[in-house]
């Protein structure tokens, strides 16, 4: 990237995060925690479903 583009992106970054209040930071942090929790729950629910299907197939074969 050329120097002008780097400067423009850098100043945009500073303006965005420099103008944030504590409430804004807390809101974004809470949103990120909520999304991460949703993703982890989906992963473990899918793993639990795989185990349950394997056990059901075992019982059918017995």
ZARO-51106 format. One record per residue: residue number from 0; x, y, z of N, C-alpha, C, O in turn. Coordinates in steps of 0.05 Angstrom, whole numbers. Layout:
<recs>
{n=NUM	nu=X	nv=Y	nw=Z	cau=X	cav=Y	caw=Z	cu=X	cv=Y	cw=Z	ou=X	ov=Y	ow=Z};
...
</recs>
This chain:
<recs>
{n=0	nu=17	nv=-23	nw=0	cau=0	cav=0	caw=0	cu=18	cv=25	cw=0	ou=40	ov=25	ow=11};
{n=1	nu=8	nv=45	nw=-12	cau=23	cav=69	caw=-12	cu=19	cv=84	cw=14	ou=2	ov=78	ow=30};
{n=2	nu=35	nv=104	nw=18	cau=36	cav=118	caw=44	cu=10	cv=133	cw=50	ou=1	ov=135	ow=72};
{n=3	nu=-3	nv=144	nw=29	cau=-28	cav=159	caw=32	cu=-50	cv=140	cw=41	ou=-66	ov=148	ow=59};
{n=4	nu=-52	nv=117	nw=30	cau=-73	cav=98	caw=37	cu=-69	cv=88	cw=66	ou=-88	ov=86	ow=81};
{n=5	nu=-44	nv=83	nw=73	cau=-38	cav=75	caw=101	cu=-46	cv=96	cw=121	ou=-57	ov=91	ow=142};
{n=6	nu=-40	nv=121	nw=114	cau=-47	cav=144	caw=131	cu=-77	cv=146	cw=134	ou=-87	ov=151	ow=156};
{n=7	nu=-92	nv=143	nw=112	cau=-121	cav=145	caw=112	cu=-133	cv=124	cw=130	ou=-151	ov=129	ow=146};
{n=8	nu=-124	nv=99	nw=126	cau=-134	cav=77	caw=143	cu=-127	cv=81	cw=172	ou=-144	ov=76	ow=190};
{n=9	nu=-103	nv=90	nw=177	cau=-95	cav=94	caw=205	cu=-111	cv=116	cw=218	ou=-119	ov=113	ow=241};
{n=10	nu=-116	nv=138	nw=204	cau=-131	cav=159	caw=217	cu=-160	cv=151	cw=220	ou=-173	ov=160	ow=239};
{n=11	nu=-171	nv=135	nw=202	cau=-198	cav=125	caw=206	cu=-200	cv=107	cw=230	ou=-220	ov=108	ow=246};
{n=12	nu=-180	nv=90	nw=234	cau=-180	cav=73	caw=258	cu=-179	cv=89	cw=283	ou=-193	ov=83	ow=302};
{n=13	nu=-162	nv=109	nw=284	cau=-159	cav=126	caw=308	cu=-185	cv=141	cw=313	ou=-194	ov=144	ow=336};
{n=14	nu=-198	nv=152	nw=292	cau=-223	cav=166	caw=295	cu=-245	cv=148	cw=305	ou=-261	ov=157	ow=322};
{n=15	nu=-246	nv=124	nw=295	cau=-267	cav=105	caw=304	cu=-264	cv=98	cw=333	ou=-283	ov=100	ow=349};
{n=16	nu=-240	nv=90	nw=341	cau=-236	cav=80	caw=369	cu=-231	cv=103	cw=388	ou=-235	ov=100	ow=412};
{n=17	nu=-222	nv=126	nw=378	cau=-218	cav=149	caw=396	cu=-244	cv=162	cw=404	ou=-245	ov=174	ow=426};
{n=18	nu=-265	nv=159	nw=389	cau=-290	cav=171	caw=395	cu=-309	cv=153	cw=410	ou=-332	ov=161	ow=416};
{n=19	nu=-300	nv=129	nw=418	cau=-317	cav=110	caw=432	cu=-317	cv=116	cw=462	ou=-297	ov=123	ow=473};
{n=20	nu=-341	nv=113	nw=473	cau=-343	cav=116	caw=502	cu=-340	cv=89	cw=515	ou=-338	ov=69	ow=502};
{n=21	nu=-339	nv=89	nw=541	cau=-337	cav=63	caw=556	cu=-362	cv=46	cw=551	ou=-359	ov=21	ow=549};
{n=22	nu=-385	nv=58	nw=548	cau=-409	cav=43	caw=542	cu=-408	cv=30	cw=515	ou=-417	ov=7	ow=511};
{n=23	nu=-396	nv=44	nw=495	cau=-393	cav=33	caw=469	cu=-375	cv=8	cw=469	ou=-380	ov=-12	ow=457};
{n=24	nu=-353	nv=11	nw=483	cau=-334	cav=-12	caw=486	cu=-347	cv=-35	cw=500	ou=-344	ov=-58	ow=491};
{n=25	nu=-362	nv=-30	nw=521	cau=-376	cav=-52	caw=535	cu=-397	cv=-65	cw=518	ou=-400	ov=-89	ow=519};
{n=26	nu=-411	nv=-49	nw=502	cau=-431	cav=-60	caw=484	cu=-418	cv=-79	cw=463	ou=-428	ov=-101	ow=458};
{n=27	nu=-396	nv=-70	nw=451	cau=-383	cav=-86	caw=431	cu=-371	cv=-111	cw=443	ou=-373	ov=-133	ow=432};
{n=28	nu=-360	nv=-109	nw=468	cau=-349	cav=-132	caw=482	cu=-371	cv=-152	cw=488	ou=-368	ov=-176	ow=485};
{n=29	nu=-394	nv=-142	nw=497	cau=-417	cav=-160	caw=503	cu=-427	cv=-174	cw=479	ou=-435	ov=-197	ow=479};
{n=30	nu=-428	nv=-159	nw=457	cau=-437	cav=-171	caw=431	cu=-418	cv=-193	cw=422	ou=-427	ov=-214	ow=413};
{n=31	nu=-392	nv=-188	nw=425	cau=-372	cav=-209	caw=418	cu=-374	cv=-233	cw=435	ou=-372	ov=-256	ow=426};
{n=32	nu=-379	nv=-229	nw=461	cau=-382	cav=-252	caw=480	cu=-407	cv=-268	cw=472	ou=-407	ov=-292	ow=473};
{n=33	nu=-429	nv=-254	nw=466	cau=-454	cav=-267	caw=458	cu=-450	cv=-284	cw=433	ou=-460	ov=-306	ow=431};
{n=34	nu=-437	nv=-273	nw=413	cau=-432	cav=-287	caw=388	cu=-414	cv=-312	cw=393	ou=-419	ov=-333	ow=382};
{n=35	nu=-394	nv=-308	nw=409	cau=-376	cav=-331	caw=415	cu=-391	cv=-353	cw=431	ou=-387	ov=-376	ow=425};
{n=36	nu=-408	nv=-345	nw=449	cau=-424	cav=-364	caw=464	cu=-442	cv=-380	cw=445	ou=-445	ov=-404	ow=448};
{n=37	nu=-455	nv=-366	nw=427	cau=-472	cav=-379	caw=407	cu=-457	cv=-399	cw=391	ou=-466	ov=-422	ow=386};
{n=38	nu=-433	nv=-392	nw=382	cau=-417	cav=-409	caw=365	cu=-408	cv=-434	cw=381	ou=-409	ov=-456	ow=370};
{n=39	nu=-400	nv=-431	nw=405	cau=-391	cav=-453	caw=422	cu=-415	cv=-472	cw=427	ou=-412	ov=-496	ow=426};
{n=40	nu=-438	nv=-461	nw=433	cau=-462	cav=-477	caw=438	cu=-470	cv=-493	cw=414	ou=-477	ov=-517	ow=416};
{n=41	nu=-468	nv=-481	nw=390	cau=-474	cav=-495	caw=365	cu=-455	cv=-518	cw=361	ou=-463	ov=-540	ow=353};
{n=42	nu=-429	nv=-513	nw=366	cau=-409	cav=-534	caw=362	cu=-415	cv=-558	cw=381	ou=-416	ov=-581	ow=372};
{n=43	nu=-419	nv=-553	nw=406	cau=-423	cav=-575	caw=425	cu=-450	cv=-589	cw=421	ou=-452	ov=-613	ow=426};
{n=44	nu=-470	nv=-574	nw=413	cau=-496	cav=-587	caw=407	cu=-493	cv=-606	cw=383	ou=-504	ov=-628	ow=383};
{n=45	nu=-477	nv=-598	nw=363	cau=-472	cav=-615	caw=340	cu=-457	cv=-640	cw=348	ou=-463	ov=-662	ow=339};
{n=46	nu=-437	nv=-637	nw=365	cau=-421	cav=-660	caw=374	cu=-439	cv=-679	cw=391	ou=-437	ov=-703	ow=388};
{n=47	nu=-456	nv=-668	nw=408	cau=-475	cav=-684	caw=423	cu=-493	cv=-700	cw=405	ou=-499	ov=-723	ow=410};
{n=48	nu=-503	nv=-687	nw=384	cau=-520	cav=-700	caw=365	cu=-506	cv=-723	cw=351	ou=-518	ov=-744	ow=346};
{n=49	nu=-481	nv=-720	nw=344	cau=-465	cav=-741	caw=331	cu=-463	cv=-765	cw=350	ou=-467	ov=-788	ow=341};
{n=50	nu=-458	nv=-760	nw=375	cau=-455	cav=-782	caw=394	cu=-482	cv=-796	cw=398	ou=-483	ov=-821	ow=398};
{n=51	nu=-504	nv=-781	nw=399	cau=-530	cav=-793	caw=403	cu=-537	cv=-810	cw=378	ou=-549	ov=-831	ow=381};
{n=52	nu=-531	nv=-801	nw=354	cau=-536	cav=-817	caw=330	cu=-521	cv=-843	cw=330	ou=-531	ov=-864	ow=323};
{n=53	nu=-495	nv=-841	nw=338	cau=-478	cav=-865	caw=339	cu=-490	cv=-885	cw=359	ou=-490	ov=-909	ow=353};
{n=54	nu=-498	nv=-876	nw=382	cau=-510	cav=-894	caw=402	cu=-536	cv=-906	cw=392	ou=-542	ov=-929	ow=398};
{n=55	nu=-552	nv=-891	nw=378	cau=-577	cav=-901	caw=368	cu=-572	cv=-922	cw=346	ou=-587	ov=-942	ow=345};
{n=56	nu=-552	nv=-918	nw=330	cau=-545	cav=-938	caw=310	cu=-535	cv=-964	cw=323	ou=-540	ov=-986	ow=313};
{n=57	nu=-519	nv=-961	nw=344	cau=-510	cav=-984	caw=359	cu=-533	cv=-1001	cw=370	ou=-533	ov=-1025	ow=367};
{n=58	nu=-553	nv=-987	nw=381	cau=-576	cav=-1001	caw=393	cu=-592	cv=-1014	cw=371	ou=-603	ov=-1036	ow=376};
{n=59	nu=-594	nv=-1003	nw=347	cau=-609	cav=-1016	caw=326	cu=-595	cv=-1041	cw=316	ou=-609	ov=-1060	ow=309};
{n=60	nu=-569	nv=-1042	nw=317	cau=-554	cav=-1065	caw=308	cu=-555	cv=-1088	cw=328	ou=-551	ov=-1111	ow=321};
{n=61	nu=-559	nv=-1081	nw=354	cau=-560	cav=-1102	caw=375	cu=-585	cv=-1117	cw=375	ou=-589	ov=-1135	ow=391};
</recs>
